[in-house]
Amino acid sequence: MQRRREHRYEVRESVVLTAQDSAGKRHFAATIIDISKTGYRVLLGAELSVGTEVSITLHSVAIVGSVRHCERTKQDAFTAGVQITQITGGVAERRTQLAVELAVFENY
């Protein structure tokens, strides 16, 4: 039974995941397994605690989120489900930047 509200798209994209928790800021090599508008699943070599704030950059888009769950795999790795809380960069940010540049240009 599918409980997800958003469709997940399977991907295999290598990223550097940055985790910020009580241990400080740590960086991990990771692979995005699937992604939707509201979250993603990542494979990595370390366990992350629920609630840990994480960030990745995917195709010049910074994606910040919170770990919802983390499970050990059969291959001594971990998969973590991340709920997306903020997205910056990419098309939306560029549109805003272009609008500002256009407004400045029109005022000259």
C-alpha positions as CSV (number, residue, x, y, z in Angstrom):
1,M,0.0,0.0,0.0
2,Q,1.4,3.4,-1.1
3,R,1.3,5.9,1.8
4,R,3.2,8.7,0.1
5,R,1.4,11.9,-1.0
6,E,3.9,12.7,-3.7
7,H,5.2,10.5,-6.5
8,R,8.8,9.4,-5.9
9,Y,11.3,9.3,-8.9
10,E,14.1,6.8,-8.8
11,V,17.5,8.4,-9.3
12,R,21.1,7.4,-8.6
13,E,22.9,10.7,-8.0
14,S,26.1,11.0,-6.0
15,V,26.1,13.9,-3.6
16,V,27.9,15.2,-0.6
17,L,25.5,15.3,2.4
18,T,26.2,17.8,5.2
19,A,24.7,16.9,8.6
20,Q,24.4,19.4,11.4
21,D,23.6,17.9,14.9
22,S,24.9,17.9,18.4
23,A,28.2,16.3,17.1
24,G,28.7,19.4,14.9
25,K,28.9,19.6,11.1
26,R,29.9,16.4,9.3
27,H,30.2,15.6,5.6
28,F,29.3,12.3,4.0
29,A,29.6,10.8,0.5
30,A,26.0,9.7,-0.3
31,T,23.7,8.6,-3.1
32,I,20.2,9.9,-3.7
33,I,18.0,6.8,-4.3
34,D,14.7,8.5,-4.9
35,I,13.2,12.0,-4.7
36,S,9.9,13.8,-4.7
37,K,8.6,17.4,-4.2
38,T,8.6,16.9,-0.4
39,G,11.5,14.5,0.3
40,Y,14.2,12.1,-0.7
41,R,15.9,8.9,0.3
42,V,19.6,8.8,0.5
43,L,22.1,5.9,0.9
44,L,25.2,6.6,3.0
45,G,27.8,4.9,5.2
46,A,26.8,6.4,8.6
47,E,23.7,6.4,10.7
48,L,21.9,9.7,11.1
49,S,19.6,10.5,14.1
50,V,16.0,11.4,13.5
51,G,15.6,15.2,13.4
52,T,19.2,15.9,12.2
53,E,19.3,18.8,9.8
54,V,20.9,17.8,6.5
55,S,21.7,19.6,3.2
56,I,22.8,18.5,-0.3
57,T,23.5,20.4,-3.5
58,L,21.9,18.7,-6.5
59,H,22.5,20.4,-10.0
60,S,23.2,23.8,-8.4
61,V,20.1,23.6,-6.2
62,A,20.7,23.5,-2.4
63,I,18.2,21.3,-0.6
64,V,17.8,21.4,3.2
65,G,15.8,18.9,5.1
66,S,15.3,17.0,8.3
67,V,15.9,13.2,8.8
68,R,12.6,11.4,9.4
69,H,14.0,7.9,9.7
70,C,17.3,6.0,9.2
71,E,17.7,2.2,8.8
72,R,20.6,-0.1,8.3
73,T,20.8,-2.0,5.0
74,K,22.0,-5.5,4.5
75,Q,25.3,-4.1,3.1
76,D,26.3,-2.3,6.3
77,A,25.2,1.0,4.9
78,F,22.2,3.2,5.9
79,T,19.2,4.6,4.1
80,A,17.7,7.8,5.5
81,G,14.4,9.4,4.6
82,V,14.6,13.2,4.5
83,Q,11.7,15.7,4.5
84,I,12.6,18.7,2.5
85,T,12.3,22.0,4.4
86,Q,14.0,24.5,2.1
87,I,15.2,24.7,-1.5
88,T,17.4,27.5,-2.8
89,G,19.2,28.1,-6.1
90,G,18.2,26.9,-9.5
91,V,15.4,28.3,-11.6
92,A,13.3,30.0,-8.9
93,E,16.2,32.0,-7.6
94,R,17.4,32.9,-11.0
95,R,14.0,34.2,-12.0
96,T,14.0,36.5,-9.0
97,Q,17.5,37.7,-9.8
98,L,16.5,38.4,-13.4
99,A,13.4,40.3,-12.3
100,V,15.6,42.5,-10.0
101,E,18.1,43.1,-12.8
102,L,15.3,44.0,-15.2
103,A,13.8,46.4,-12.7
104,V,17.1,48.1,-12.2
105,F,17.8,48.3,-15.9
106,E,14.3,49.9,-16.6
107,N,15.0,52.6,-14.0
108,Y,18.1,53.8,-15.8
